[in-house]
């Protein structure tokens, strides 16, 4: 089976920070492709106006999609 192709799209990024892991917030399928919406950073308790959750969408193969559940940690292979 093809190795999972992982593409991450940063909606919000913090400087030069890179994220390799996150918690699965949602799972969805679009146009026959499978995705996880990951919570990459959760700063909701901070008083900083710009702080908040940082999300990234990750494309995964069907096998990984079926194995992982919402709330699981998922790491991106680089």
PDB file of N, CA, C and O in Angstrom:
ATOM      1  N   UNK A   1       0.833  -1.179   0.000  1.00  0.00           N
ATOM      2  CA  UNK A   1       0.000   0.000   0.000  1.00  0.00           C
ATOM      3  C   UNK A   1       0.885   1.253   0.000  1.00  0.00           C
ATOM      4  O   UNK A   1       1.973   1.260   0.575  1.00  0.00           O
ATOM      5  N   UNK A   2       0.415   2.267  -0.629  1.00  0.00           N
ATOM      6  CA  UNK A   2       1.201   3.507  -0.690  1.00  0.00           C
ATOM      7  C   UNK A   2       1.442   4.067   0.694  1.00  0.00           C
ATOM      8  O   UNK A   2       0.567   4.045   1.560  1.00  0.00           O
ATOM      9  N   UNK A   3       2.639   4.564   0.878  1.00  0.00           N
ATOM     10  CA  UNK A   3       2.983   5.235   2.135  1.00  0.00           C
ATOM     11  C   UNK A   3       2.126   6.490   2.258  1.00  0.00           C
ATOM     12  O   UNK A   3       1.865   7.182   1.273  1.00  0.00           O
ATOM     13  N   UNK A   4       1.701   6.767   3.467  1.00  0.00           N
ATOM     14  CA  UNK A   4       0.832   7.941   3.678  1.00  0.00           C
ATOM     15  C   UNK A   4       1.523   9.214   3.217  1.00  0.00           C
ATOM     16  O   UNK A   4       2.678   9.474   3.553  1.00  0.00           O
ATOM     17  N   UNK A   5       0.796   9.992   2.450  1.00  0.00           N
ATOM     18  CA  UNK A   5       1.298  11.299   2.021  1.00  0.00           C
ATOM     19  C   UNK A   5       0.748  12.314   3.001  1.00  0.00           C
ATOM     20  O   UNK A   5      -0.461  12.433   3.199  1.00  0.00           O
ATOM     21  N   UNK A   6       1.662  13.035   3.602  1.00  0.00           N
ATOM     22  CA  UNK A   6       1.244  13.961   4.638  1.00  0.00           C
ATOM     23  C   UNK A   6       1.478  15.396   4.178  1.00  0.00           C
ATOM     24  O   UNK A   6       2.595  15.787   3.838  1.00  0.00           O
ATOM     25  N   UNK A   7       0.419  16.149   4.177  1.00  0.00           N
ATOM     26  CA  UNK A   7       0.507  17.562   3.806  1.00  0.00           C
ATOM     27  C   UNK A   7      -0.107  18.367   4.933  1.00  0.00           C
ATOM     28  O   UNK A   7      -1.247  18.124   5.327  1.00  0.00           O
ATOM     29  N   UNK A   8       0.624  19.297   5.438  1.00  0.00           N
ATOM     30  CA  UNK A   8       0.079  20.120   6.518  1.00  0.00           C
ATOM     31  C   UNK A   8      -0.095  21.544   6.036  1.00  0.00           C
ATOM     32  O   UNK A   8       0.802  22.123   5.423  1.00  0.00           O
ATOM     33  N   UNK A   9      -1.221  22.084   6.311  1.00  0.00           N
ATOM     34  CA  UNK A   9      -1.518  23.473   5.967  1.00  0.00           C
ATOM     35  C   UNK A   9      -1.669  24.227   7.265  1.00  0.00           C
ATOM     36  O   UNK A   9      -2.574  23.948   8.052  1.00  0.00           O
ATOM     37  N   UNK A  10      -0.791  25.177   7.492  1.00  0.00           N
ATOM     38  CA  UNK A  10      -0.889  25.955   8.721  1.00  0.00           C
ATOM     39  C   UNK A  10      -1.867  27.095   8.496  1.00  0.00           C
ATOM     40  O   UNK A  10      -1.668  27.933   7.616  1.00  0.00           O
ATOM     41  N   UNK A  11      -2.911  27.121   9.285  1.00  0.00           N
ATOM     42  CA  UNK A  11      -3.872  28.206   9.229  1.00  0.00           C
ATOM     43  C   UNK A  11      -3.307  29.413   9.948  1.00  0.00           C
ATOM     44  O   UNK A  11      -3.428  30.545   9.480  1.00  0.00           O
ATOM     45  N   UNK A  12      -2.692  29.161  11.082  1.00  0.00           N
ATOM     46  CA  UNK A  12      -2.032  30.206  11.855  1.00  0.00           C
ATOM     47  C   UNK A  12      -0.682  29.647  12.260  1.00  0.00           C
ATOM     48  O   UNK A  12      -0.599  28.501  12.701  1.00  0.00           O
ATOM     49  N   UNK A  13       0.376  30.429  12.119  1.00  0.00           N
ATOM     50  CA  UNK A  13       1.688  29.948  12.556  1.00  0.00           C
ATOM     51  C   UNK A  13       2.322  30.958  13.490  1.00  0.00           C
ATOM     52  O   UNK A  13       1.994  32.144  13.467  1.00  0.00           O
ATOM     53  N   UNK A  14       3.226  30.471  14.302  1.00  0.00           N
ATOM     54  CA  UNK A  14       3.906  31.327  15.271  1.00  0.00           C
ATOM     55  C   UNK A  14       5.378  31.414  14.901  1.00  0.00           C
ATOM     56  O   UNK A  14       6.139  30.488  15.182  1.00  0.00           O
ATOM     57  N   UNK A  15       5.790  32.502  14.280  1.00  0.00           N
ATOM     58  CA  UNK A  15       7.192  32.710  13.931  1.00  0.00           C
ATOM     59  C   UNK A  15       7.765  31.558  13.137  1.00  0.00           C
ATOM     60  O   UNK A  15       7.195  31.127  12.134  1.00  0.00           O
ATOM     61  N   UNK A  16       8.909  31.063  13.603  1.00  0.00           N
ATOM     62  CA  UNK A  16       9.584  29.966  12.921  1.00  0.00           C
ATOM     63  C   UNK A  16       9.249  28.620  13.546  1.00  0.00           C
ATOM     64  O   UNK A  16       9.892  27.619  13.232  1.00  0.00           O
ATOM     65  N   UNK A  17       8.268  28.579  14.414  1.00  0.00           N
ATOM     66  CA  UNK A  17       7.899  27.331  15.070  1.00  0.00           C
ATOM     67  C   UNK A  17       7.380  26.328  14.054  1.00  0.00           C
ATOM     68  O   UNK A  17       6.677  26.682  13.108  1.00  0.00           O
ATOM     69  N   UNK A  18       7.743  25.061  14.269  1.00  0.00           N
ATOM     70  CA  UNK A  18       7.193  23.998  13.450  1.00  0.00           C
ATOM     71  C   UNK A  18       6.513  23.011  14.375  1.00  0.00           C
ATOM     72  O   UNK A  18       6.921  22.827  15.522  1.00  0.00           O
ATOM     73  N   UNK A  19       5.489  22.393  13.871  1.00  0.00           N
ATOM     74  CA  UNK A  19       4.715  21.452  14.659  1.00  0.00           C
ATOM     75  C   UNK A  19       4.813  20.076  14.017  1.00  0.00           C
ATOM     76  O   UNK A  19       4.629  19.937  12.807  1.00  0.00           O
ATOM     77  N   UNK A  20       5.101  19.065  14.819  1.00  0.00           N
ATOM     78  CA  UNK A  20       5.192  17.711  14.305  1.00  0.00           C
ATOM     79  C   UNK A  20       4.053  16.833  14.797  1.00  0.00           C
ATOM     80  O   UNK A  20       3.745  15.816  14.175  1.00  0.00           O
ATOM     81  N   UNK A  21       3.422  17.209  15.908  1.00  0.00           N
ATOM     82  CA  UNK A  21       2.370  16.392  16.491  1.00  0.00           C
ATOM     83  C   UNK A  21       1.203  17.267  16.933  1.00  0.00           C
ATOM     84  O   UNK A  21       1.356  18.462  17.187  1.00  0.00           O
ATOM     85  N   UNK A  22       0.051  16.648  17.018  1.00  0.00           N
ATOM     86  CA  UNK A  22      -1.127  17.352  17.498  1.00  0.00           C
ATOM     87  C   UNK A  22      -2.196  16.363  17.894  1.00  0.00           C
ATOM     88  O   UNK A  22      -2.049  15.158  17.692  1.00  0.00           O
ATOM     89  N   UNK A  23      -3.262  16.870  18.452  1.00  0.00           N
ATOM     90  CA  UNK A  23      -4.401  16.053  18.865  1.00  0.00           C
ATOM     91  C   UNK A  23      -5.471  16.147  17.785  1.00  0.00           C
ATOM     92  O   UNK A  23      -5.776  17.237  17.300  1.00  0.00           O
ATOM     93  N   UNK A  24      -6.042  15.002  17.407  1.00  0.00           N
ATOM     94  CA  UNK A  24      -7.069  14.973  16.368  1.00  0.00           C
ATOM     95  C   UNK A  24      -8.357  15.587  16.925  1.00  0.00           C
ATOM     96  O   UNK A  24      -8.934  15.082  17.887  1.00  0.00           O
ATOM     97  N   UNK A  25      -8.792  16.681  16.303  1.00  0.00           N
ATOM     98  CA  UNK A  25     -10.015  17.368  16.716  1.00  0.00           C
ATOM     99  C   UNK A  25     -11.207  16.923  15.873  1.00  0.00           C
ATOM    100  O   UNK A  25     -12.323  16.801  16.376  1.00  0.00           O
ATOM    101  N   UNK A  26     -10.963  16.685  14.602  1.00  0.00           N
ATOM    102  CA  UNK A  26     -12.004  16.227  13.682  1.00  0.00           C
ATOM    103  C   UNK A  26     -11.390  15.326  12.623  1.00  0.00           C
ATOM    104  O   UNK A  26     -10.199  15.410  12.322  1.00  0.00           O
ATOM    105  N   UNK A  27     -12.231  14.461  12.065  1.00  0.00           N
ATOM    106  CA  UNK A  27     -11.860  13.624  10.934  1.00  0.00           C
ATOM    107  C   UNK A  27     -12.866  13.938   9.829  1.00  0.00           C
ATOM    108  O   UNK A  27     -14.061  14.067  10.094  1.00  0.00           O
ATOM    109  N   UNK A  28     -12.384  14.061   8.590  1.00  0.00           N
ATOM    110  CA  UNK A  28     -13.330  14.280   7.502  1.00  0.00           C
ATOM    111  C   UNK A  28     -12.776  13.746   6.189  1.00  0.00           C
ATOM    112  O   UNK A  28     -11.571  13.564   6.018  1.00  0.00           O
ATOM    113  N   UNK A  29     -13.701  13.503   5.274  1.00  0.00           N
ATOM    114  CA  UNK A  29     -13.363  13.010   3.944  1.00  0.00           C
ATOM    115  C   UNK A  29     -13.843  14.045   2.938  1.00  0.00           C
ATOM    116  O   UNK A  29     -14.947  14.577   3.057  1.00  0.00           O
ATOM    117  N   UNK A  30     -13.006  14.325   1.948  1.00  0.00           N
ATOM    118  CA  UNK A  30     -13.375  15.269   0.900  1.00  0.00           C
ATOM    119  C   UNK A  30     -12.797  14.788  -0.415  1.00  0.00           C
ATOM    120  O   UNK A  30     -11.592  14.557  -0.520  1.00  0.00           O
ATOM    121  N   UNK A  31     -13.640  14.636  -1.410  1.00  0.00           N
ATOM    122  CA  UNK A  31     -13.225  14.212  -2.749  1.00  0.00           C
ATOM    123  C   UNK A  31     -12.423  12.911  -2.719  1.00  0.00           C
ATOM    124  O   UNK A  31     -11.446  12.764  -3.454  1.00  0.00           O
ATOM    125  N   UNK A  32     -12.834  11.974  -1.876  1.00  0.00           N
ATOM    126  CA  UNK A  32     -12.167  10.681  -1.794  1.00  0.00           C
ATOM    127  C   UNK A  32     -10.854  10.692  -1.045  1.00  0.00           C
ATOM    128  O   UNK A  32     -10.149   9.682  -1.028  1.00  0.00           O
ATOM    129  N   UNK A  33     -10.502  11.815  -0.419  1.00  0.00           N
ATOM    130  CA  UNK A  33      -9.278  11.917   0.376  1.00  0.00           C
ATOM    131  C   UNK A  33      -9.665  12.048   1.845  1.00  0.00           C
ATOM    132  O   UNK A  33     -10.745  12.539   2.174  1.00  0.00           O
ATOM    133  N   UNK A  34      -8.775  11.606   2.715  1.00  0.00           N
ATOM    134  CA  UNK A  34      -9.045  11.570   4.148  1.00  0.00           C
ATOM    135  C   UNK A  34      -8.164  12.571   4.883  1.00  0.00           C
ATOM    136  O   UNK A  34      -6.981  12.717   4.576  1.00  0.00           O
ATOM    137  N   UNK A  35      -8.759  13.263   5.863  1.00  0.00           N
ATOM    138  CA  UNK A  35      -8.059  14.326   6.571  1.00  0.00           C
ATOM    139  C   UNK A  35      -8.311  14.272   8.072  1.00  0.00           C
ATOM    140  O   UNK A  35      -9.361  13.820   8.528  1.00  0.00           O
ATOM    141  N   UNK A  36      -7.321  14.744   8.828  1.00  0.00           N
ATOM    142  CA  UNK A  36      -7.470  15.033  10.248  1.00  0.00           C
ATOM    143  C   UNK A  36      -7.308  16.535  10.421  1.00  0.00           C
ATOM    144  O   UNK A  36      -6.419  17.140   9.821  1.00  0.00           O
ATOM    145  N   UNK A  37      -8.158  17.133  11.232  1.00  0.00           N
ATOM    146  CA  UNK A  37      -7.953  18.513  11.672  1.00  0.00           C
ATOM    147  C   UNK A  37      -7.275  18.388  13.029  1.00  0.00           C
ATOM    148  O   UNK A  37      -7.875  17.898  13.985  1.00  0.00           O
ATOM    149  N   UNK A  38      -6.022  18.833  13.113  1.00  0.00           N
ATOM    150  CA  UNK A  38      -5.226  18.691  14.329  1.00  0.00           C
ATOM    151  C   UNK A  38      -5.190  19.980  15.122  1.00  0.00           C
ATOM    152  O   UNK A  38      -5.115  21.068  14.551  1.00  0.00           O
ATOM    153  N   UNK A  39      -5.242  19.856  16.444  1.00  0.00           N
ATOM    154  CA  UNK A  39      -4.971  20.980  17.330  1.00  0.00           C
ATOM    155  C   UNK A  39      -3.467  20.933  17.578  1.00  0.00           C
ATOM    156  O   UNK A  39      -2.968  20.035  18.256  1.00  0.00           O
ATOM    157  N   UNK A  40      -2.755  21.905  17.024  1.00  0.00           N
ATOM    158  CA  UNK A  40      -1.305  21.914  17.124  1.00  0.00           C
ATOM    159  C   UNK A  40      -0.826  22.662  18.354  1.00  0.00           C
ATOM    160  O   UNK A  40       0.258  22.380  18.866  1.00  0.00           O
ATOM    161  N   UNK A  41      -1.615  23.610  18.835  1.00  0.00           N
ATOM    162  CA  UNK A  41      -1.253  24.382  20.016  1.00  0.00           C
ATOM    163  C   UNK A  41      -2.538  24.867  20.652  1.00  0.00           C
ATOM    164  O   UNK A  41      -3.441  25.325  19.952  1.00  0.00           O
ATOM    165  N   UNK A  42      -2.635  24.776  21.957  1.00  0.00           N
ATOM    166  CA  UNK A  42      -3.839  25.232  22.642  1.00  0.00           C
ATOM    167  C   UNK A  42      -3.447  26.236  23.706  1.00  0.00           C
ATOM    168  O   UNK A  42      -2.992  25.868  24.789  1.00  0.00           O
ATOM    169  N   UNK A  43      -3.627  27.501  23.389  1.00  0.00           N
ATOM    170  CA  UNK A  43      -3.275  28.572  24.324  1.00  0.00           C
ATOM    171  C   UNK A  43      -4.529  29.314  24.761  1.00  0.00           C
ATOM    172  O   UNK A  43      -4.481  30.523  24.991  1.00  0.00           O
ATOM    173  N   UNK A  44      -5.654  28.607  24.879  1.00  0.00           N
ATOM    174  CA  UNK A  44      -6.924  29.254  25.182  1.00  0.00           C
ATOM    175  C   UNK A  44      -6.962  29.847  26.576  1.00  0.00           C
ATOM    176  O   UNK A  44      -7.800  30.709  26.842  1.00  0.00           O
ATOM    177  N   UNK A  45      -6.087  29.418  27.480  1.00  0.00           N
ATOM    178  CA  UNK A  45      -6.070  29.946  28.836  1.00  0.00           C
ATOM    179  C   UNK A  45      -5.246  31.217  28.974  1.00  0.00           C
ATOM    180  O   UNK A  45      -5.223  31.818  30.048  1.00  0.00           O
ATOM    181  N   UNK A  46      -4.578  31.634  27.925  1.00  0.00           N
ATOM    182  CA  UNK A  46      -3.710  32.805  27.975  1.00  0.00           C
ATOM    183  C   UNK A  46      -4.527  34.080  27.855  1.00  0.00           C
ATOM    184  O   UNK A  46      -5.602  34.082  27.255  1.00  0.00           O
ATOM    185  N   UNK A  47      -4.017  35.163  28.426  1.00  0.00           N
ATOM    186  CA  UNK A  47      -4.708  36.451  28.330  1.00  0.00           C
ATOM    187  C   UNK A  47      -4.292  37.220  27.082  1.00  0.00           C
ATOM    188  O   UNK A  47      -4.841  38.288  26.813  1.00  0.00           O
ATOM    189  N   UNK A  48      -3.345  36.708  26.322  1.00  0.00           N
ATOM    190  CA  UNK A  48      -2.873  37.362  25.104  1.00  0.00           C
ATOM    191  C   UNK A  48      -4.006  37.387  24.070  1.00  0.00           C
ATOM    192  O   UNK A  48      -4.636  36.359  23.824  1.00  0.00           O
ATOM    193  N   UNK A  49      -4.263  38.526  23.477  1.00  0.00           N
ATOM    194  CA  UNK A  49      -5.361  38.702  22.533  1.00  0.00           C
ATOM    195  C   UNK A  49      -5.213  37.789  21.316  1.00  0.00           C
ATOM    196  O   UNK A  49      -6.205  37.257  20.819  1.00  0.00           O
ATOM    197  N   UNK A  50      -3.987  37.603  20.835  1.00  0.00           N
ATOM    198  CA  UNK A  50      -3.763  36.812  19.639  1.00  0.00           C
ATOM    199  C   UNK A  50      -3.658  35.311  19.906  1.00  0.00           C
ATOM    200  O   UNK A  50      -3.525  34.530  18.964  1.00  0.00           O
ATOM    201  N   UNK A  51      -3.714  34.900  21.154  1.00  0.00           N
ATOM    202  CA  UNK A  51      -3.525  33.487  21.455  1.00  0.00           C
ATOM    203  C   UNK A  51      -4.797  32.704  21.171  1.00  0.00           C
ATOM    204  O   UNK A  51      -5.882  33.274  21.057  1.00  0.00           O
ATOM    205  N   UNK A  52      -4.651  31.412  21.059  1.00  0.00           N
ATOM    206  CA  UNK A  52      -5.780  30.522  20.803  1.00  0.00           C
ATOM    207  C   UNK A  52      -5.283  29.243  20.195  1.00  0.00           C
ATOM    208  O   UNK A  52      -4.080  28.996  20.116  1.00  0.00           O
ATOM    209  N   UNK A  53      -6.204  28.447  19.775  1.00  0.00           N
ATOM    210  CA  UNK A  53      -5.836  27.174  19.164  1.00  0.00           C
ATOM    211  C   UNK A  53      -5.225  27.391  17.798  1.00  0.00           C
ATOM    212  O   UNK A  53      -5.655  28.252  17.029  1.00  0.00           O
ATOM    213  N   UNK A  54      -4.215  26.594  17.515  1.00  0.00           N
ATOM    214  CA  UNK A  54      -3.596  26.587  16.194  1.00  0.00           C
ATOM    215  C   UNK A  54      -3.982  25.260  15.558  1.00  0.00           C
ATOM    216  O   UNK A  54      -3.711  24.194  16.112  1.00  0.00           O
ATOM    217  N   UNK A  55      -4.610  25.330  14.404  1.00  0.00           N
ATOM    218  CA  UNK A  55      -5.062  24.131  13.712  1.00  0.00           C
ATOM    219  C   UNK A  55      -4.241  23.882  12.467  1.00  0.00           C
ATOM    220  O   UNK A  55      -3.684  24.810  11.881  1.00  0.00           O
ATOM    221  N   UNK A  56      -4.169  22.634  12.069  1.00  0.00           N
ATOM    222  CA  UNK A  56      -3.561  22.249  10.808  1.00  0.00           C
ATOM    223  C   UNK A  56      -4.319  21.051  10.272  1.00  0.00           C
ATOM    224  O   UNK A  56      -4.708  20.172  11.040  1.00  0.00           O
ATOM    225  N   UNK A  57      -4.533  21.003   8.971  1.00  0.00           N
ATOM    226  CA  UNK A  57      -5.194  19.870   8.337  1.00  0.00           C
ATOM    227  C   UNK A  57      -4.129  18.964   7.738  1.00  0.00           C
ATOM    228  O   UNK A  57      -3.192  19.429   7.089  1.00  0.00           O
ATOM    229  N   UNK A  58      -4.285  17.667   7.965  1.00  0.00           N
ATOM    230  CA  UNK A  58      -3.314  16.681   7.507  1.00  0.00           C
ATOM    231  C   UNK A  58      -4.023  15.648   6.653  1.00  0.00           C
ATOM    232  O   UNK A  58      -5.034  15.082   7.070  1.00  0.00           O
ATOM    233  N   UNK A  59      -3.505  15.400   5.472  1.00  0.00           N
ATOM    234  CA  UNK A  59      -4.027  14.373   4.585  1.00  0.00           C
ATOM    235  C   UNK A  59      -3.393  13.032   4.979  1.00  0.00           C
ATOM    236  O   UNK A  59      -2.176  12.940   5.139  1.00  0.00           O
ATOM    237  N   UNK A  60      -4.221  12.002   5.132  1.00  0.00           N
ATOM    238  CA  UNK A  60      -3.728  10.675   5.507  1.00  0.00           C
ATOM    239  C   UNK A  60      -4.362   9.620   4.605  1.00  0.00           C
ATOM    240  O   UNK A  60      -5.361   9.887   3.938  1.00  0.00           O
ATOM    241  N   UNK A  61      -3.780   8.424   4.587  1.00  0.00           N
ATOM    242  CA  UNK A  61      -4.398   7.363   3.798  1.00  0.00           C
ATOM    243  C   UNK A  61      -5.562   6.754   4.595  1.00  0.00           C
ATOM    244  O   UNK A  61      -5.699   6.998   5.793  1.00  0.00           O
ATOM    245  N   UNK A  62      -6.375   5.977   3.927  1.00  0.00           N
ATOM    246  CA  UNK A  62      -7.598   5.431   4.523  1.00  0.00           C
ATOM    247  C   UNK A  62      -7.307   4.547   5.727  1.00  0.00           C
ATOM    248  O   UNK A  62      -8.059   4.573   6.701  1.00  0.00           O
ATOM    249  N   UNK A  63      -6.239   3.769   5.682  1.00  0.00           N
ATOM    250  CA  UNK A  63      -5.897   2.878   6.792  1.00  0.00           C
ATOM    251  C   UNK A  63      -5.633   3.667   8.069  1.00  0.00           C
ATOM    252  O   UNK A  63      -6.154   3.318   9.129  1.00  0.00           O
ATOM    253  N   UNK A  64      -4.836   4.718   7.981  1.00  0.00           N
ATOM    254  CA  UNK A  64      -4.538   5.562   9.143  1.00  0.00           C
ATOM    255  C   UNK A  64      -5.819   6.236   9.621  1.00  0.00           C
ATOM    256  O   UNK A  64      -6.072   6.325  10.822  1.00  0.00           O
ATOM    257  N   UNK A  65      -6.622   6.708   8.678  1.00  0.00           N
ATOM    258  CA  UNK A  65      -7.886   7.381   8.999  1.00  0.00           C
ATOM    259  C   UNK A  65      -8.790   6.482   9.842  1.00  0.00           C
ATOM    260  O   UNK A  65      -9.402   6.931  10.812  1.00  0.00           O
ATOM    261  N   UNK A  66      -8.863   5.222   9.463  1.00  0.00           N
ATOM    262  CA  UNK A  66      -9.728   4.284  10.179  1.00  0.00           C
ATOM    263  C   UNK A  66      -9.150   3.859  11.530  1.00  0.00           C
ATOM    264  O   UNK A  66      -9.906   3.549  12.450  1.00  0.00           O
ATOM    265  N   UNK A  67      -7.832   3.840  11.661  1.00  0.00           N
ATOM    266  CA  UNK A  67      -7.193   3.413  12.908  1.00  0.00           C
ATOM    267  C   UNK A  67      -7.252   4.471  14.010  1.00  0.00           C
ATOM    268  O   UNK A  67      -7.378   4.131  15.186  1.00  0.00           O
ATOM    269  N   UNK A  68      -7.164   5.740  13.643  1.00  0.00           N
ATOM    270  CA  UNK A  68      -7.100   6.819  14.628  1.00  0.00           C
ATOM    271  C   UNK A  68      -8.489   7.335  14.974  1.00  0.00           C
ATOM    272  O   UNK A  68      -9.398   7.325  14.144  1.00  0.00           O
ATOM    273  N   UNK A  69      -8.634   7.785  16.216  1.00  0.00           N
ATOM    274  CA  UNK A  69      -9.909   8.311  16.702  1.00  0.00           C
ATOM    275  C   UNK A  69      -9.750   9.771  17.108  1.00  0.00           C
ATOM    276  O   UNK A  69      -8.636  10.233  17.359  1.00  0.00           O
ATOM    277  N   UNK A  70     -10.857  10.492  17.171  1.00  0.00           N
ATOM    278  CA  UNK A  70     -10.839  11.866  17.663  1.00  0.00           C
ATOM    279  C   UNK A  70     -10.300  11.852  19.089  1.00  0.00           C
ATOM    280  O   UNK A  70     -10.707  11.031  19.910  1.00  0.00           O
ATOM    281  N   UNK A  71      -9.387  12.765  19.370  1.00  0.00           N
ATOM    282  CA  UNK A  71      -8.738  12.823  20.680  1.00  0.00           C
ATOM    283  C   UNK A  71      -7.376  12.154  20.725  1.00  0.00           C
ATOM    284  O   UNK A  71      -6.597  12.396  21.647  1.00  0.00           O
ATOM    285  N   UNK A  72      -7.076  11.303  19.727  1.00  0.00           N
ATOM    286  CA  UNK A  72      -5.763  10.650  19.650  1.00  0.00           C
ATOM    287  C   UNK A  72      -4.706  11.662  19.229  1.00  0.00           C
ATOM    288  O   UNK A  72      -5.008  12.643  18.550  1.00  0.00           O
ATOM    289  N   UNK A  73      -3.475  11.419  19.634  1.00  0.00           N
ATOM    290  CA  UNK A  73      -2.357  12.202  19.158  1.00  0.00           C
ATOM    291  C   UNK A  73      -1.937  11.659  17.803  1.00  0.00           C
ATOM    292  O   UNK A  73      -1.995  10.453  17.563  1.00  0.00           O
ATOM    293  N   UNK A  74      -1.513  12.554  16.918  1.00  0.00           N
ATOM    294  CA  UNK A  74      -1.028  12.142  15.602  1.00  0.00           C
ATOM    295  C   UNK A  74       0.214  12.949  15.286  1.00  0.00           C
ATOM    296  O   UNK A  74       0.222  14.171  15.432  1.00  0.00           O
ATOM    297  N   UNK A  75       1.264  12.268  14.852  1.00  0.00           N
ATOM    298  CA  UNK A  75       2.519  12.939  14.499  1.00  0.00           C
ATOM    299  C   UNK A  75       2.754  12.825  13.005  1.00  0.00           C
ATOM    300  O   UNK A  75       2.460  11.802  12.387  1.00  0.00           O
ATOM    301  N   UNK A  76       3.284  13.882  12.447  1.00  0.00           N
ATOM    302  CA  UNK A  76       3.563  13.965  11.020  1.00  0.00           C
ATOM    303  C   UNK A  76       4.966  13.451  10.770  1.00  0.00           C
ATOM    304  O   UNK A  76       5.921  13.882  11.416  1.00  0.00           O
ATOM    305  N   UNK A  77       5.085  12.525   9.829  1.00  0.00           N
ATOM    306  CA  UNK A  77       6.398  11.999   9.453  1.00  0.00           C
ATOM    307  C   UNK A  77       7.016  12.958   8.465  1.00  0.00           C
ATOM    308  O   UNK A  77       6.403  13.307   7.456  1.00  0.00           O
ATOM    309  N   UNK A  78       8.240  13.385   8.757  1.00  0.00           N
ATOM    310  CA  UNK A  78       8.934  14.303   7.839  1.00  0.00           C
ATOM    311  C   UNK A  78       9.993  13.586   7.075  1.00  0.00           C
ATOM    312  O   UNK A  78      10.681  14.194   6.255  1.00  0.00           O
TER     313      UNK A  78
END
